[in-house]
């Protein structure tokens, strides 16, 4: 008999297939026999760490987009000298080599998890590093993807970047994790690969190997052992999406909704063009800064920006200035460690530490625009006050930027949208961080993942407030958060008055197809239904009814 279990929607789409579980990690024990030659064991551990770091780096070189960035950062974790020092200490104290690695990794992972925010996400990556180093020391295979010649839904306690980045979407058709959250690396990479995903689903542990499921990455529902009729329905839906419309985004009655892409590299930009993006709604510039001991020069930045601008041609581009902080440390900024990086010196606030970095970036962006003739607008992250909006807009215009804007991801900015709108030309709502601050819920905490469900009515109410405030000054409003990639919620955003939607490139087709099936009046009715709902579940069901999609 079919039964339903529920997690958190992480990457849109519907998958059908048997469940296969990720192979388990090797286990170590303090009772394992220690090596007789301490220095030889330390050397063996060092070699294992170097080997694992090298494999991550090789994967990063072969990967594209967010996968490359995440794998590069994980490679750096495997080469962390403080971690190796802790392992050496454990071995010299008489601990078994592999178990010393396990204990050192657990120690640092606990510290990262306690920091919250993006640092908590690194804890999961660090544990994966430890498991792979231990496997290297023991001479066994690391935890990995099951071999299969036929498509399946991959299930795991959680997935590490090294696993997710190498998935073949033709074989792994869905992802189901017990832990994780909608903005975890699993979710980010699943969207980038176009694989439906449900995370934070504790009941998944009850699903036996090879059990057939229907996994809905849009609603977070998993149907265990669906009937034959349901299986045929899913196959029919997938067949319709294969023939999805192309061209500009628009509703069934012709209301234009420009569908843009979130990119962070030239490879991302090329994929966006290939998949029909009408422009870029979020160009992340961190790739130029991370992993460097010194800041990139204006000339270096100009060259990199111009390369991506040329790929995009005449398509409009929204560039976000540097969004880093102690959770994404940049040695050349000399930022102090913070107990809560998500609420610390990050985004535009970095200019209080090094204004020159912001001014150089604005100069480089404008130089690249002039060199290519691209249609570019620039926005600052982590803006909460009128003074901050004015500060950024003034310096952007002084650098030659014709259209400055700000991201709305702090509730204070949403509450004062009318006043911020008097300072800038556009708003881009980052729903990932907005949800985090709105609900006071760490976006990396799997136990709080339900609060990051885009169907939480308070999120839509906040977006409606931003749109209303922006209208006082004819300020354009777009959304570049993960919620825009949810096809049904994308319709709600349109109904709320959001003008552009930006998402990972592989989500464009699903959103384009959904918009083509509904009218703008249906979108407005869905938005009104969500605003009137009491709970996230009620909001989802009410929106589906308004959109003519039933349950």
N, C-alpha and C positions, 0 to 999 in steps of 0.2 A: 504494500500500500504506500502511496506517495505521502511524504511528509515534508514540511517546510522548516528550514532553520534560517536564522537571520544574522547577518553581520552588517558591515558598513560598506556601502558602495564605494569603490575605489577607482575603477576604470570602466567606462560604459561599454555596453554590448551584452549579448547573450551567447553563452557557450553551452554545448551539449557534448558529453563524453564521459568515459569512465574515469574515476579518481585514481591517481597514482601518487603515492607519498614520497617525498624527498628522502633520500637515503640518510640514515642517522649518522651523527658525528661520532668519532672515536672517543672513548671514555678513558680517563686517567685516574690514578689513585695514589694517595700518599704512601700506600704500602708497596707500590712498585719498587723493584730493586734499583737503587741509585747506581750510576756509573762509577767505576773504580778510579778513573783518572778525571779529576775535576776540571782541569784546564781543557782536556780533550772534549768533555761534555759541553763546556761553554762554547768551544769552537763549533761543535756540532749544532748547537742551538743557533748560533750566529749564522751559520751556513743555511739552516732551515728558514730563518727569517729572511735572509737575502734572496733565497730561491722563491719564496712566496711573494715577496715584494716585486721581484722581477716578473713573475707571472701576471700579477695585477697590472703592472706597467705595460706589459705586452698586450694584455686585453684592452687597456685604455687606448693604446696606439691604434688598435684594430677597430675600436668602437667609434660611434658617432654620437653627437649631441649630448644629452644629459648622462647617458651611460658612460661616455668617455670621462666626463668631469667627475662622476661619482667613483669610478674605478681608479682614477688618478689620485683622488684624495684617500682612498683605501690603501693604495700602494704606499702613500706617505705614512699611514698608521703603522704598516708593517715594518717601516724603517725608523720608527720613533726611538731615539736613543734612551729615553727614560724607561720605556717598556723593556728594552733589552737589559738595562741596568738592573731592573727588578728581577728579571729571569736569572741573571748572573748571581745576584744575592741569594736567591732561592737554591740554586745549585751548590753554591759554596757553603750553604747551611746544611747540606746533606740531603736535599730534596731530589727525588727522581727528576730527570731532565724534562720529560714531557709534562709531568704534573706541575713542575715549576712554571712552565709556560701557562698552563691552565690557571694557576693561582695568580700569576702576574696579570693576566688578561682580565680575570674576574675583578681584581683590585681596581684596575684603571676603568673598567666598564662601569663599575658601581659609581665611581667619581663622575664619569661622563653623564650617567643617567640622572644623578642628583642635580646636575646643572640645568637640566630641562632644555627646551627649545631644540635647536639644531644639534647641540652637543649630545643630547640624549639619543638622537638618531645615529650618531657615530658609535654609540655603545654596541648596537647590533652589528655594525660593520666590524668593530674591533673583535667581537666574539667570533665572527667568521674568520678573521685573520688567525686567531688562536687555534681554531679547529683545523685550519689548513696547515699551520705550522706543526701541530701535534701529529697530524696524519703523515707529514713529511718525516718527522722523527721516528714514528712507528713503522714507516714503510708500508702504509696502507693507503687506499684511495680516500680522498677527502669526500665529505658529503657532496652529493651531486644529483643531477637530473636523471631520472630513470630512463633507460634505453627503451624506445618503442618505435615501431614502424607505423603505428596508427595514432591518430589524434587522441589526446587525453587532457583532463583537467589536473593540473599539478597542485597538490596540497602540501602544506608544511606548517610547522610552528611559526616560522617567519622565513623570509627569503633574503639572502645576502645579495649585494650588487653583483658579485662574481657569478652567481647563479642566474639572476634575472637578466643581466645584460647579454647573456649568450643564448637566450631562448630562441627557438625557431617557432614563430607564430603559426606555421603550418602544422606543427606537431603539438605544441602546447597551446591549446585553444582557450584555456581559462586558468586563472590563478585563484587559490583559496587559501587564506592563512588564518591561523588561530589568533595571532597577535597582529601588530602593525596598526597603521592608521591611514586615513585617506590622503595624507600628504607625506607618507613614508616613501622611502626609496623604491619599495615594491610598487607602490601606486604610481609614482612618477615614471618609472621605467615601463610599467605595464601600459600606461597611456601612450608613451613614446613608441611602443611596439604594436599598439592596437590590439592588445589582449585584454578581454574583459576580466575584471578582478573584484573579489569580495575579500575584505580583511576584517580583523577583529571579530572573528566568528568562533567563539569557544566551543560551540556544539559540533564543530567540524571534526573534532577528535573522535566522534562516534561513527564517522563514515568509514566503512571498511574498504580496503584496497579493491579496485575494479568495480565499485558500485557506480552505476550511471547516475549523473546529476544534470540538472539544468541550472546553470549559474547565471544570475542576472546582475551584471556589474553596474546597472543603472539604479536598481532599487535596493541592492544588497541582499536579495533573497536567493536561497539555494533550495531547489526542489530535489529531494532524494528519491531515487527510483521512480521517475515520472512514467506515466502510462504512454502507450504507443501514440495515441492521438496528440498528446502534448509534445512528444518528440517530433512528430510531423509538423506541428505548428511552428516549432523553433526552426526547423530546417527551411520552412517556407519563408519565415521572416528573414533569415540569413540570405536566402536566394534573392529576395526583394532588394536587400541592401547591396548586393553585388551589382544590381542595375540602378544604383542610386543616381540622382541627378547630378550634373556637373554645372560649372559656371557660378555666377555670383549667388550669394545667399539671399533668399527672399521667401516670403510666405506664399501660401497658395493663391492669395489675392493680390500678389505683386508688391507687398511692402518690403523694401530693400533692407537687408541686415548684413552689412559687410562682415565676412568671416575671415578673421586674421589669425596669424600663427604666433606662438611664443617660441623664440629662438635664442640660442646662446653661442652660435658658431656659424661659420660659412656652410658647413655640412647641413646644419639644421635649416639654414636659409634655402639651400638647394632642394631639400626635401619638401619644404613648405611650397616652393614654386611648383614642384612636381605634383603635389597633391591638391593644387588649386587654391592656395591661400590668396586672398585679395590684398594682402599686405601683412605687416608685422605689427601686432598690438603690444608686444613686449619683447624688446631686444635686451637680454641680460648681458651686461658688460663685464661681469666678474671674471670670465675666462681669461681676460688680459692681465688680471691682477693676482689671482690665486697662485700659490706655489712659487712666488718670486721673493727675493731678498731685497730688491729695490723696485721702486715704482717705474712702470713703463714710461718712456719719454712721450712727448706730444707727437713726435714723428712716428714712433712705433704705433701709437694708438690710431693716428690718422690713417696709416696704411691698412691696419686691420679693419677699421670701420669702413673704409672705402671699398675694401674687397667684398664685404657683405652687402653694402649698398648697391654695388654693381650687379651682384647676383639677383637682387630684388628688382632692379630696373626702375620702372615708373611706379611701382606699388608703394603706397604710403608706409612709413616706418616710424614707430614710436620707440625711442631709446630711453632706457632707464639708467640713470647715473648709478655709480657704484653702490651696491647694497651689501656691505660687509660689516663685520663687527668682531667681537671676541669669539663668536661662535664660528666665524669664517675668518680666522686670524690672518692679518697681513703684517709681516715682520717690520716693514718699513714705516708703518704708522705708529708702532710702539704703543699699542693699546693695552691697558691694564686688564688682568683677568677680572671678570665680573661674575657675581653669584647668579645673576639672571640675565644672560646675554640678550634674550628676546626683548627685554625691557631696557636695554642699555644703550651704549653709544654705537649706533648702527645707522645705515642709510644716510640721510642728509645730516644727521647729527655728527658724522665724521668730520664735517667741515669745521667744527669747533676744535678739533684736534689738528687738522691739516687742511686749511682752506685751499692751499695750493693744489692739492690733488683734485678737488672739484673744478677749480678754474682751468687747470690743464686739460681735464676731460672735456669740459665744455668747448674749449678752444679746438681740441682735436675733432670733436664731432662736427663742429661748424666747418672746419677745414675740409673734412671728408665730404660734407654735403656740397660745398662749393666745387670740389674737384669732380664730383660725379653728377651733380644736378639732381640728386635724389630729393624726394619729398619727405622731410624729416621733422619730427617734433620730439621734444625732450622732456622727460618728467623726473621728478625727484621722489625717492621712497621715504617713508617714515616722517611724513609731514603732519603735524597735529594742530598748528596754530596759524593765525593770519600772519603773524610776524615771520614765521618760517616760510610760508608760501610767498610772501613779499620778498624775503631775502633771496630765495632761489630764483624767482622770476626776474628780479632786478639784475642778478649776476648772469643769468642765462641770456637775457636781452642784450646786456653789455658785451657778451661774447659773440653776438650776432644771431643767436637762436631766435627764429621768427615766431615760434609757437611753444611757449613753456607751459607745462602742466604739472600736476602732482598726483601721486597715488593716494587713494583713500583706503587706508588699512588700519587707521586708529579711530576708535569711536568718536573722539573729540573732533576730528575732521568731518565726520559724517554729521555730527550735531551742528556744526558751524559751516556747512557746505555753502550756504548763501554768501557768507562773508569771505570764505576762501575763494569762491568763484569770482569775486571782484578783482582778484589778483592775477589769475591765470586764465588760460584759454581752454583747458580741458581737464577732466578727471578720468583716472583709470582706477577702478575698484579692484583691489587685490583681496579676493574673498578668503584666501587661505589665512593670512594674518588677521584680517578683519574678524573672522570667526574666532580666532585664538584670543584676541583681546576683548571681543564682545562677550564671550562666554567665560572668560578667565580660565581657559582650558588649554594646556600645553598641546600644541598640534602634533607632537611626537609621542604623546601618551596613548597607548592602545586602549587603556581603560576608560579614557575620555573621548574616544573616537566618535561616539554617537553625537557629541556636541558639535562636531565638525561636519555633520550631515547637512548638505545645502538646503534640505527641506525644512530645517528649523525655521519657523515663521519669523523669529526675531531678525534673522539675517535678511529676509526679504523686506521686512519693515524698515530696516536700516538703509538698504539700497534705495527703497522708495523715498526715504528722507533725503538722500544724496541727490537723486534725480530732481526732486522738488526744489531743493536749494539751488542746484545748477541752473535750473530754468530761469531764475531771476536775472541771470546775466548771459543767457544763451550759451552757456558752457556745455560742451559736448561731454557725454558720459559713456565710457566703455567698461567692460569687465575683462580682466586678464587672469583671474583666478581659476582654479581647477573646476569650479562649479560651471563655468561656461562650456566645458566639454561634455556635460551631462545633457543629452538631447532634449529631454523633457523639461529640465530646469532652464535650459537655454530659451525655451518658449516663454517660461515665466519671466525671465529677464527682459525679453522683448516686450512683454505685457506691462512690465514695470516702467518702461520707457528708456531702457538701455539701448544705445544706438549701434554699438559694435561689440562683437564677441571675439575674444582671442583665446586660443587653446593650443595644445600640442598638435602638430600637423596631422597625425593619424586620426584625430577625433573629428576633423573637418567634415568628412563624408557623412558620418552619422548625424551630426547636427544639421548639415545641409538637407539631408533627406527628411528629417523630422520637420523642419521649418516648412518644407515644400508641401507637407500634408495638412497644414493647419492655416487658418486665417489669422490676421492680426487681432480680430475681435475675440477669437478663441484664446489667443495668448493673453489678452487683457482679462478675460473671464478667469483664466487659470491663475493669473497674478492676484486677482481679487479674492479668489478662493483660498489661496495660500495665506494671504494677509488675514483672512477671517478664521483660519484654522487655529486650533489650540495646541496641536502637537505636530511633530514632523511626519508621523505616519498619516495623520488626518490630512495634512497639507499635500502629501504625495497623492493620496487617493482622490482628493478633491480636484487637484490639478489634472489628473488623468481623466477624470469624468468630464471636466471642462474642455479638454483637448480631444474628447471623443475616443479615448483609448480604454475605457473601462478599468478593470483591475490591473 
